Amino acid sequence: MDRMYRYQRHIYDLTRKYYLFGRDTMIRELGVPVGGTVLEVGCGTGRNLALIAKRFPGARLFGLDISAEMLSSAQAKLASLGECGAHTDLPVLRVADATDFSPEQFDASGFDRIVISYALSMIPDWEKAIDAAIAALNPGGSLHIADFGQQERLPRFAGNTLKAWLRRFHVTPRPLLRQALQQRADATGATLEFRALGRGYAWLAIYQQAH
């Protein structure tokens, strides 16, 4: 991953802004309590964490990514939060595996909000990543996911073209995402909100942990 992102990280945000739809909607709906904790799994360049910091200035922010190269970009981007006074505490960033992490790696007991934005479609063992995130939630906390849908209401040609293009970058939309989340919600007493954007171009999910 470091080899892949060593140079790509410099243009990552610019090239992704046109097709990673739903990220900003997800952030607006986080509803982070004052002093609450937010972890982004697969935080990349820190683009989402910077927006979360501005929208929820009282939140304590954390991020993990498997690529140290990406985290170096995130650290540079997020350093400006302290300089402009938007945040007194800078986000805590760690190199970690999305399928095998714990709050203790961040000196935390759990998180009030966990965000996974367009990362599950790049993680081979994506269900294990979901399990790790759910296990790291505080009681009453929520997991927020934005990722590619199945283009279910787009013309077939458009959907097939998009999927073929994504495969070139080792991106695999997860057709069983809703079922996987619902299965876990039913087993734990959690609730699930799930909706499509752009005729199924993107899917948004909110998994709300029971208190």
N, C-alpha and C positions, 0 to 999 in steps of 0.2 A: 504493500500500500504506500509506503514511503517513496518507493521508486516511481509509482504512478503519479503521486501528487507533488513530487519535488518541484516541478515547474508548473504543473497545471494549477496549483493552489493560487498562483498570482492572477489568474484570469477566471477562477472558478465562479465567483459571485456574478461577474458580468455575463458569463455564458449561460448560467443557470436561471437567471432572473426571468427569462422569457417562457420557461416551460415548467417550472416547479410551482404550479398554482396551488393555492390553498394555505400556504405557509402563514401568510399574514392574517388570514381569517382565523386560523388555529391560535395564533398568538393573541389576537384580540379577545378570544373567548376563554383564555386561561383563568381569569378571575383569581389571580394570586392574592392571598391575604397579606396584609401588612406584616412584614417580617417573615413571610413564608419562604420556603426553599423550593428552588426550581432546578432540576437537572435536565440537560439535553444530552441524549444518547446519540453519538455520531454528530458532534457539534461542528465539525469541519472548521471553516474559517472564522467562526464566531458570529456570523451574520445574524442568526436568529437570537442569540444571547444578547447582542447589542440592542436589538429591537425590544426584547423583553425588559432589559434594564431601563430603557426609556419609558416604556409603558407602565412598568411596575417598579418605581424607584426604591420602594421599601423592601424589595425581595432580595434574598441571598441566592446567588447564582452559582451553578456548577456545570461543568461540561466534561464529557469523555469522548475520546476518539482513538481509534487504533493506530492512526497515523501521527507520528511526532511532527512530521512536516506540516500537516494541517494545523496542529496545535500551535506551532510557531507563528503562523499567520494569525490565528485566533488571539494569541497573547498580544501581538502588536496592535490588532484592531481594538481589543478591549481595554488596553492600557489607557486609551483616551477617555474612558468613562471617568476615571479618577481625576484626570486633568481638567475636565469640564465641570466637575462637581456633580455629575449625574449619579454617581455611586461612590460611597465612601469605601466600601469593600469591593475589591475587584473579584471577578469570578474565579473560582478554584477549578483549575483544569488538570486532568490526569490522562495519561496514556493508558487505555484499558480496553478490554474486549467486551463488546456489547452483550455477548452471551454469557459472560462470567465476571460479574463485578458485584460489589457490595457497597452500601453507604459508608462502611468503615474506612474504605479507601479514601474518602473525602472528609474523614473525621466527623461524620454525621450519623445520626441514628436512623434516618429515613428522609424521604422527600415528600413535600406537599403536592408538587406537580412534576411529572416527568414528560418530556417532549421527545418524540422520535419523528423527525421530518425527512421524508424521502431517503431513509436509511434501510428500512426493512427489505426493500426491493434489491438491496445490494449485499445483504447478509445471508449467506447460504443457510445457516440454521436459524432462520428468522423467528420461529416459534420459541426457541430457547431464549432469544433476545427479549421477547415479550414476557416470558416467565421471569427472567432476571429483573425486568423493570417492575413488574407487579410485586415481586418480593421486596423491592426497595421502597415501595410506597408507604407513607405513614397511614394510619387508620383515617379514613375519610379522604385520602388523597386521590388524585386522578392521573391517568395516563392519557396523553393526547397524541394522536398519530395522524400525520398527513402523508399520503403516498399515492402512487399511481393506482388508478382503478383499472377496470377491465374495458373501458371505453364502450360500455354496454349500450349507450344511446347515440353513439357516433356512427356515421356511415361505416360499413364494414371495411371499405378500402382505407379509410383514414385510421381506423383502429389497427388494422394489420400493418400498415406502414409505420405507425408509431412503435408497435411492438418489435418489428424487425430492426428499426433504428436503435431502440433501447438495448437490444441484444448485443449490438456491436460494442456497447460500453459495459457489458456484463450486468445489466439491470433487468430484473425479472419481476414484473408486477405480480402480487400475490393474490390469486383468485379466491383463496380460502381464508383471507384475512378476517372477514366478518364472522365466519363460522368458528374460527379459532378463538376469537375474542369472546363470542357469545358462550362458547363451551366453558371458558374459564370464569366468566361472569356467573353463569348458572351454578357452577361448582362452589363459588365463594360467597354468593349473595351480593355480588357487585351489580351495578347497572351499566348498560351500554347504550350510547347514542351513536348512530352510524348514518352517514349521509354521503351522497355523491355530489360532486361539483362538475360543471361543464360537461353534462351528459355522460358522466362516468369517467371523464378524463382523470379526475382525482377523487380519492376517498378520504373523508375525515372521520375519525373515531374518537370518542371520549369514553374511557373505561373508568367508572367511579367506584372506588373502593368503599366497602362498608365501614362504618365507624366501629 
